[in-house]
Each structure stands twice: as structure tokens, then as C-alpha cells.
Amino acid sequence: MTRTAKLLSELIALPSVNPAFLPERHPHAGEGRVAEFLATVGASAGLDIEFKKVFHSRPNLLARLTPTGKPCQRILLAPHLDTVNLADAGQLIPRRKDDRLFGRGACDTKGSVAAMFDALCELARSKNRPRETEIIFVGLVDEEHGQGGSRALAASSLKADLAIVGEPTKLVVATAHKGSVWLDVETRGKSAHGATPQFGKNAVHEMARAVEAIETDYARDLRRKKHALLGHGTVSVGTIRGGTQTNIVPDRCVIGVDRRTLPGETEAGTRRSLESFLRARKISANVSNVKLKPCPPLETSASLPLVKQFLRSTGQRRAEGVTYFCDAAIIAAGGSPSVVFGPGDIAQAHTADEWISLKQVDRAKDMLLHFLKLLP
């Protein structure tokens, strides 16, 4: 294995499951083990290490490469350290098969962590460290749940001229990503005995009409508006809850709707559009937003000098977009223009057999190091 691949293997073996997905005090919970391990590696390479509190025992990790001269610009390398829950305990044992390395977080996003961190450590050890550019690796907590790490970073005084957010993009530089809005749609009826349904009003039946309309006509309406990099918005009914007992006519039913938004669309506007759509079809339902914090789309101008320089350094002719939501939009909203970049394919993220191409991980590290060496 290369040094970067070995680092990734060590990271996979350290559990960093987001505590939101585990019982309290579970031994696999939290990003602390990964953060402490990286802090030790970074300090030995000459990086300045700092922890910034986000939650109790869950700080963001900052590993800083200070320029040799007076800094005139700042670059952030910002992957997240947390993962979703394990499919089984075997996912903590990194397993290699040909070019693939298997394990929880391999793709999302410990592959990006390894590539970014190793690139910065190598730069710190070299004689060609930038004279005027400060580079900070920011290991973010909580991306998989509430994005507490990126929200804390965005609210802080630490701003950058460019943030490269680590996510599996298959080594493509993405300047746009979709937003994420979760909506609950509720229908109400009247309960009655199952033997006399004519005396009740079935909320599940009303919801069936809503689900059919959302998954067909509403989804078709969304396809009429397209973004140059992201295509059209999407909608998916992900959950349904209705009724309490088979022989009782249900008086309440709720579905959970996942709506992926385009730049220019807001959470309030998205909710109103679905309300209007259902009302026009005479479907009586209440629509509410269930996300605790906004998850907006990202759109960063590809004409920004550092974005153009990063694109040129990778050999990419034009920026692209990704369909998922990530920390980039949060960081950008906080005043640091952001792009998304990293090894791996989002199709492998969160899967039971999560894996990443080691060639891509090594290539990502080389691409990042090449870009960082070009900085003044």
C-alpha cells in the first residue's frame, strides 16, 4: 500500500459513527478517535494542531500549515470525520480486494480525509511550502446528521478564499450541489369501527391519492425546470405512517417527502409549492418542514480565480455538479467560496459493502498536492 492508502486503512479501523445513529455512550460513537489520531500524525509532520469545540467531546480538528511569509490568502481542505452506522462490525476491519478497499467510511468520506491530510503533510515536510498561502485541514464533525461542524465553522471568524469540501465526486471538481428539504405531509380523517367504515373517513385512503399525485404529476412538473449542472429537482416519498389497528378506520396518516432543490429554490417556497399542488387537486393535507436547520443548494462561480486555478490544475475543462447535499453549501453561506472534490463514487456511500478505489485515493492526493504547490 502507498502511504495514503495505509492512512485510509488506519482511519477505517477507527470507528467514528455519528452519535445520532447510536444509543447513548455507544463505543463506536463520535469522531474523537479519528481526530486524535490525525492530530498526532499532523503534529509529527509539522502542522499546527487546534481543536474547535462544536459539541461536548466532539470538536472540529484544525491542522494548519503556516506560510513562510505574510499570508495573503487561505485555503481550507474540509472533509467530514463522521460516518453512518455500521452494517456489521466487520466494516471496521479494512479489507482489500485488488484495487478496492472495503470498510465503513472508505468512500464517505475517509478516502477524502486520507487524500487531503496526506497531501498537506507531504507539503509540510517539503521545502516548497507556500510563502503567502495559509492551508488548513478542517476535519468536520456531524455532517451525516445536522452538519454541526460546518455550521460552527461558518459562524466563526475563520474565512477562506476557497474551501475544498471532501466528498466522493470521482475526482471531479463540482461547483454546485442540490439542497435537501424534508417535508411531512399529513392527512386527517375520522375513526370508526372497521366493520362500519361508512361512518368514518379513511386518512390512509386520502394519503394514497396524495402519494400517487406526488410521485407522478408533481415529479413530472419538477422536470420542467433544469439547472445547467444539476439537471432538475426531484421528489421521493420515503416513509408512511398511518393507522393504529387493522379494525379501526385510520383518522391520521403522515408521509415523509424528500425534496432535492436547485439553486434559487428556498425551503419555504418548496413547502408552499407542494401545498399549492395538493390543494389544486382537492387533496386535503397539511405540509410542514421537518429539518431542524436549512440545507440549501450550492452554486459557486467557476470564474473565481482560485476555482479556475483548481480546475486547470486537475485538467478539468468545466465545472460539474453533484446531486447530493453536503457541507459545502453551509461553508459557502458563511463567506468561504466552496467546491466539492474527492475520490470515490456516491453510489458506494452508506452501503453494506462500502468501498473505494485505492488508485482514486492516491490520484486525489496527487491532484491536491499539485494544486497546493502552485499556490504562492
TAQUICOR-V777877 format. One record per residue. N is the residue number from 1. RES is the residue in three letters. SS is DSSP state (alpha for helix, beta for strand, coil for the rest). PSI is psi as a letter, one per 30 degrees, with the letter a starting at -180 (999 if undefined). Layout:
N|RES|SS|PSI + N|RES|SS|PSI
This chain:
1|MET|coil|k + 2|THR|coil|l + 3|ARG|alpha|e + 4|THR|alpha|e + 5|ALA|alpha|e + 6|LYS|alpha|e + 7|LEU|alpha|e + 8|LEU|alpha|e + 9|SER|alpha|e + 10|GLU|alpha|e + 11|LEU|alpha|e + 12|ILE|alpha|e + 13|ALA|coil|f + 14|LEU|coil|j + 15|PRO|coil|k + 16|SER|coil|h + 17|VAL|beta|k + 18|ASN|coil|k + 19|PRO|alpha|f + 20|ALA|alpha|f + 21|PHE|alpha|g + 22|LEU|coil|l + 23|PRO|coil|l + 24|GLU|coil|k + 25|ARG|coil|g + 26|HIS|coil|k + 27|PRO|coil|f + 28|HIS|coil|f + 29|ALA|beta|k + 30|GLY|coil|l + 31|GLU|coil|g + 32|GLY|alpha|e + 33|ARG|alpha|e + 34|VAL|alpha|e + 35|ALA|alpha|e + 36|GLU|alpha|e + 37|PHE|alpha|e + 38|LEU|alpha|e + 39|ALA|alpha|e + 40|THR|alpha|e + 41|VAL|alpha|e + 42|GLY|alpha|e + 43|ALA|alpha|e + 44|SER|alpha|f + 45|ALA|coil|f + 46|GLY|coil|g + 47|LEU|coil|k + 48|ASP|beta|k + 49|ILE|beta|k + 50|GLU|beta|k + 51|PHE|beta|k + 52|LYS|beta|j + 53|LYS|beta|k + 54|VAL|beta|d + 55|PHE|beta|l + 56|HIS|coil|k + 57|SER|coil|g + 58|ARG|beta|i + 59|PRO|beta|l + 60|ASN|beta|k + 61|LEU|beta|k + 62|LEU|beta|k + 63|ALA|beta|j + 64|ARG|beta|k + 65|LEU|beta|j + 66|THR|coil|k + 67|PRO|coil|l + 68|THR|coil|f + 69|GLY|coil|a + 70|LYS|coil|k + 71|PRO|coil|k + 72|CYS|coil|f + 73|GLN|beta|l + 74|ARG|beta|k + 75|ILE|beta|k + 76|LEU|beta|k + 77|LEU|beta|j + 78|ALA|beta|i + 79|PRO|beta|l + 80|HIS|beta|l + 81|LEU|coil|f + 82|ASP|coil|l + 83|THR|beta|l + 84|VAL|coil|l + 85|ASN|coil|l + 86|LEU|coil|k + 87|ALA|coil|e + 88|ASP|coil|l + 89|ALA|alpha|f + 90|GLY|alpha|f + 91|GLN|alpha|f + 92|LEU|alpha|f + 93|ILE|coil|j + 94|PRO|coil|k + 95|ARG|beta|k + 96|ARG|beta|k + 97|LYS|beta|j + 98|ASP|coil|b + 99|ASP|coil|f + 100|ARG|beta|k + 101|LEU|beta|k + 102|PHE|beta|k + 103|GLY|coil|l + 104|ARG|coil|k + 105|GLY|coil|f + 106|ALA|alpha|e + 107|CYS|alpha|e + 108|ASP|alpha|j + 109|THR|alpha|h + 110|LYS|alpha|f + 111|GLY|alpha|e + 112|SER|alpha|e + 113|VAL|alpha|e + 114|ALA|alpha|e + 115|ALA|alpha|e + 116|MET|alpha|e + 117|PHE|alpha|e + 118|ASP|alpha|e + 119|ALA|alpha|e + 120|LEU|alpha|e + 121|CYS|alpha|e + 122|GLU|alpha|e + 123|LEU|alpha|e + 124|ALA|alpha|e + 125|ARG|alpha|f + 126|SER|coil|l + 127|LYS|coil|f + 128|ASN|coil|h + 129|ARG|coil|k + 130|PRO|coil|k + 131|ARG|coil|e + 132|GLU|coil|g + 133|THR|beta|k + 134|GLU|beta|k + 135|ILE|beta|k + 136|ILE|beta|k + 137|PHE|beta|k + 138|VAL|beta|j + 139|GLY|beta|j + 140|LEU|beta|k + 141|VAL|coil|l + 142|ASP|coil|g + 143|GLU|coil|e + 144|GLU|coil|f + 145|HIS|coil|d + 146|GLY|coil|g + 147|GLN|coil|h + 148|GLY|alpha|e + 149|GLY|alpha|e + 150|SER|alpha|e + 151|ARG|alpha|e + 152|ALA|alpha|e + 153|LEU|alpha|e + 154|ALA|alpha|e + 155|ALA|alpha|f + 156|SER|coil|l + 157|SER|coil|f + 158|LEU|coil|j + 159|LYS|coil|l + 160|ALA|coil|l + 161|ASP|coil|f + 162|LEU|beta|k + 163|ALA|beta|k + 164|ILE|beta|j + 165|VAL|beta|k + 166|GLY|beta|j + 167|GLU|coil|l + 168|PRO|coil|j + 169|THR|beta|g + 170|LYS|coil|h + 171|LEU|coil|g + 172|VAL|coil|k + 173|VAL|coil|j + 174|ALA|beta|k + 175|THR|beta|g + 176|ALA|beta|k + 177|HIS|beta|l + 178|LYS|coil|l + 179|GLY|beta|l + 180|SER|beta|k + 181|VAL|beta|k + 182|TRP|beta|k + 183|LEU|beta|k + 184|ASP|beta|k + 185|VAL|beta|k + 186|GLU|beta|k + 187|THR|beta|k + 188|ARG|beta|k + 189|GLY|coil|b + 190|LYS|beta|k + 191|SER|coil|l + 192|ALA|coil|l + 193|HIS|beta|k + 194|GLY|alpha|f + 195|ALA|alpha|f + 196|THR|alpha|i + 197|PRO|alpha|f + 198|GLN|alpha|f + 199|PHE|alpha|f + 200|GLY|coil|a + 201|LYS|beta|j + 202|ASN|coil|j + 203|ALA|alpha|f + 204|VAL|alpha|e + 205|HIS|alpha|e + 206|GLU|alpha|e + 207|MET|alpha|e + 208|ALA|alpha|e + 209|ARG|alpha|e + 210|ALA|alpha|e + 211|VAL|alpha|e + 212|GLU|alpha|e + 213|ALA|alpha|e + 214|ILE|alpha|e + 215|GLU|alpha|f + 216|THR|alpha|d + 217|ASP|alpha|e + 218|TYR|alpha|e + 219|ALA|alpha|e + 220|ARG|alpha|e + 221|ASP|alpha|e + 222|LEU|alpha|f + 223|ARG|coil|f + 224|ARG|coil|f + 225|LYS|coil|k + 226|LYS|beta|k + 227|HIS|beta|k + 228|ALA|coil|e + 229|LEU|coil|f + 230|LEU|coil|f + 231|GLY|beta|b + 232|HIS|beta|l + 233|GLY|coil|l + 234|THR|beta|l + 235|VAL|beta|k + 236|SER|beta|k + 237|VAL|beta|j + 238|GLY|beta|f + 239|THR|beta|l + 240|ILE|beta|k + 241|ARG|beta|k + 242|GLY|beta|k + 243|GLY|coil|l + 244|THR|coil|f + 245|GLN|coil|k + 246|THR|coil|e + 247|ASN|coil|g + 248|ILE|beta|k + 249|VAL|coil|k + 250|PRO|coil|k + 251|ASP|coil|g + 252|ARG|beta|k + 253|CYS|beta|k + 254|VAL|beta|k + 255|ILE|beta|l + 256|GLY|beta|k + 257|VAL|beta|k + 258|ASP|beta|j + 259|ARG|beta|j + 260|ARG|beta|k + 261|THR|beta|l + 262|LEU|coil|l + 263|PRO|coil|k + 264|GLY|coil|f + 265|GLU|coil|k + 266|THR|coil|l + 267|GLU|alpha|e + 268|ALA|alpha|e + 269|GLY|alpha|e + 270|THR|alpha|e + 271|ARG|alpha|e + 272|ARG|alpha|e + 273|SER|alpha|e + 274|LEU|alpha|e + 275|GLU|alpha|e + 276|SER|alpha|e + 277|PHE|alpha|e + 278|LEU|alpha|e + 279|ARG|alpha|e + 280|ALA|alpha|f + 281|ARG|coil|g + 282|LYS|coil|h + 283|ILE|coil|j + 284|SER|coil|j + 285|ALA|coil|l + 286|ASN|beta|k + 287|VAL|beta|k + 288|SER|beta|k + 289|ASN|beta|k + 290|VAL|coil|f + 291|LYS|coil|k + 292|LEU|coil|e + 293|LYS|coil|k + 294|PRO|coil|k + 295|CYS|coil|i + 296|PRO|coil|l + 297|PRO|coil|l + 298|LEU|beta|k + 299|GLU|beta|j + 300|THR|coil|k + 301|SER|coil|k + 302|ALA|coil|f + 303|SER|coil|f + 304|LEU|coil|k + 305|PRO|alpha|e + 306|LEU|alpha|e + 307|VAL|alpha|e + 308|LYS|alpha|e + 309|GLN|alpha|e + 310|PHE|alpha|e + 311|LEU|alpha|e + 312|ARG|alpha|e + 313|SER|alpha|f + 314|THR|alpha|f + 315|GLY|coil|g + 316|GLN|coil|k + 317|ARG|coil|e + 318|ARG|coil|l + 319|ALA|coil|l + 320|GLU|beta|a + 321|GLY|beta|l + 322|VAL|beta|l + 323|THR|coil|f + 324|TYR|coil|l + 325|PHE|coil|k + 326|CYS|coil|a + 327|ASP|alpha|f + 328|ALA|alpha|e + 329|ALA|alpha|e + 330|ILE|alpha|e + 331|ILE|alpha|e + 332|ALA|alpha|e + 333|ALA|alpha|f + 334|GLY|coil|f + 335|GLY|coil|g + 336|SER|coil|j + 337|PRO|coil|k + 338|SER|beta|k + 339|VAL|beta|l + 340|VAL|beta|k + 341|PHE|beta|k + 342|GLY|coil|l + 343|PRO|coil|l + 344|GLY|coil|l + 345|ASP|beta|k + 346|ILE|alpha|f + 347|ALA|alpha|f + 348|GLN|alpha|f + 349|ALA|coil|k + 350|HIS|coil|g + 351|THR|coil|l + 352|ALA|coil|f + 353|ASP|coil|h + 354|GLU|coil|k + 355|TRP|beta|l + 356|ILE|beta|l + 357|SER|beta|k + 358|LEU|alpha|e + 359|LYS|alpha|e + 360|GLN|alpha|e + 361|VAL|alpha|e + 362|ASP|alpha|e + 363|ARG|alpha|e + 364|ALA|alpha|e + 365|LYS|alpha|e + 366|ASP|alpha|e + 367|MET|alpha|e + 368|LEU|alpha|e + 369|LEU|alpha|e + 370|HIS|alpha|e + 371|PHE|alpha|e + 372|LEU|alpha|e + 373|LYS|alpha|f + 374|LEU|alpha|f + 375|LEU|coil|k + 376|PRO|coil|999
